[in-house]
Amino acid sequence: MLQRFIDWRMNYVLVLAIIVFVVPLLMDNPFYFDLATQILIIAATVVGLNLLVGYAGQISLGHAGFYGMGAYFSAIATTTYNWPPLLAIVVAAAVVGLIAYVVGRPILRLKGHYLSMATLAVGFIIAIILNNESELTGGPDGMSVVPLSLFGWELSTFGLYSMFGFEIPGHIAWYLVAGVLLLVAVVVAQNIIDSPIGRALRSIHGSEIAARTVGVDTTHYKSLVFVVSAIYASVMGSVFAHFTGFITPAIAGFDYSIVLITMVVLGGMASPMGVILGAVVLKLMPQFLAGFQEYETAIFGFILMATMIFMPKGFYPTAMNALRRKLGRYSGGEA
C-alpha cells in the first residue's frame, strides 16, 4: 500500500502542484521569484522535449531554435506590429508547429548521428537568421519586448491589478502564471503518454523496425511528436520573451540547445518529474558554484560527468528505484 501511495504515476501531478504553490510561501525576495519563474518556464519547455527524446527516442540538438522562434515572433508581433500578446503567442505556436512539420518530415527519416547533425543544422540556421535580420530582430544586440497582458491586465515587474481591486506584485504574478503553465504542460504531456500515441512512441523508441512491422506509422508519429515538442518550445519561448522584456539570439543558439537536452538526460528521460528536476538542478547549480568563479566550469563538468557515471538513468529514476527497493525490504521484513 505504501508503495502504491508514493507511485509517481498516480500522484506526481498533485505533488508538483503542491510544490509549485507552496514555494512562494518560502520566498521573500524578488530575485528568488525571478529565478524560480525562469526554472518553471524552462521546465515546461523540457517537458515537451522529453516527449521527443525520452519517449520517441529521437535526438534534437537544435531545439533552442524553436524556442527562439517563438520568442522572436511574439516579440516582433507585439512590439513592432502592436498585436495582442496572447494572439501573438498562439500564432507563433502555429507557425513554429508548421515549420517543424515541414522540416521534421525529411530529417526524421535519418537515424543516429545523422539525425543529430540534421537537427543541429536546423538550430544553426535559425540562430543565423535571427542574428542577421537586424531590421526585424535587432541583430546580435537583441530587442525589447512589451509586457504580457492577460484579459486586460498588464503583467509586468511593477504588478498586476486583479479583478478584485488589489495589486499582485509583478514577480509573484509572473511566478503564478509560469507555475500554471508548467502544470498545464505536464498534464497535456501525461495525457499524450497515456494515449495510443504514447504507446506508439514507446514502441518506436524500443525498436522502430518492430514498430513498423506491427503496423505503427513511424513517420507520422515521429513527425507528430516533433511538432508537439516544437510547439511547447515556441509557447514557452514567447512567455520568456515577455517575462524578461528583452531577448537576444543567444536563446536560439547551440549552447542553449545543449542545456535543454542535458536537463532531459540528467533528470531522467521518459520521466516528466525527472526532466523538471533536471531543469531545477541545472538552473540552480550556477548559483551554488558562484563562489568558485575560476573553477566553476570545471566543477560543473565534473558533477555532470559523475552523474552520468553513477546515475546513468538520471536523478529522478535512480532516486525512485532506490526508494522502492528500501520500501520493498521494509515491507518484506514487516510481513
Secondary structure, DSSP 8 states (H G I E B T S, - for coil): -HHHHH-HHHHHHHHHHHHHHHGGGG---HHHHHHHHHHHHHHHHHHHHHIIIIIT----S-HHHHHHHHHHHHHHHHHTS---HHHHHHHHHHHHHHHHHHHHHHHTT--HHHHHHHHHHHHHHHHHHHHH-HHHH-GGG-EE---EEETTEEESTT-EE-TTS-EE-HHHHHHHHHHHHHHHHHHHHHHHHHSHHHHHHHHHHH-HHHHHHTT--HHHHHHHHHHHHHHHHHHHHHHHHHHHSEE-GGGGSHHHHHHHHHHHHHH-TT-HHHHHHHHHHHHHHHHHTTT-TTTHHHHHHHHHHHHHHH-TT-HHHHHHHHHHHHHHHHHHHH-
